[in-house]
């Protein structure tokens, strides 16, 4: 069954290639006949990739003229009749003035941002800028820069041949890495996010043309940044897990203060600027330095502390 399927696929591919070749031949023949060119050479150019030198092309009526520069070309084209929209037009290029039109600042800006690597970096800058603004509200600068970069990146990406599956993988990967800071998974979210990010970056451009490919150096550099962020978040999660409890009365354990009155098994003391009911295994005189050694409910267990 597998061999039969392969045979059918091969036959279908061969038929499609033949169809494409015949269409190309018909098109080139039409152009050659319309322009009164050598039809046989046009067919050979498609079938056998035939080529000619400039002199041979001129002799075979494949081209009109040979010129060494723009001005020589304009001189030779002067007086030639051409057909446009069914009308014959005589070219008048003898005394024509050549003007060079350079791209303005807007066109130059668009050329920069529509570079696949630049658009890719702007997109990531937008995501990270907005993320850091959400984590640290009030900084403003990361949020403003991120929002502007995101809008510019989205404009650039819609002009490029984007694979939306790759874009979704990049967003998913960054979401996993960011989620690591809120839901510590001890590596699973960060590792999965990094893999998703790299695969999505490779798939992002939906074309094989080299001009539309993202630079590998940019992909690996951003992957390294993601790994650094992931390692940082993981280390913070581990430290937070090992850190003693920092809320409720348990946070007062180890704190120092002074007794307000004599503590004869029970009494009062000022701990961190607040008055607490305290208990002690040994009597402690008034206005003595004490340290909290335990906390149960609203009662703190203290002992006399000599200080450093």
ABEGO torsion letter per residue (X at the ends): XAAAAAAAAAAAAAAAAAAAAAAAAAAAAAAAAAAGBBAAAAAAAAAAGBBBBAAAAAAAGABABBBABAAAAAAAABGBBBBBGGBBBBBBAAABBBBBBBBBAAAAAAAAAABAAAAAAAAAAAAAAAAAAAABBGAGAAAAAAAAAAAAAAAAAAABBBBAAAAAAAAAAAAAAAAAAABBAGGAAAAAAAAAAAAAAAAABBBABAAABBBAAAAAAAAAAAAAAAAAAAAAAAAAAABBBABEAAAABGBBBBBABBBBGBEBBBBGGBBBBBBBABBBBBGBBBBBABBBEABBBBBBBAEX
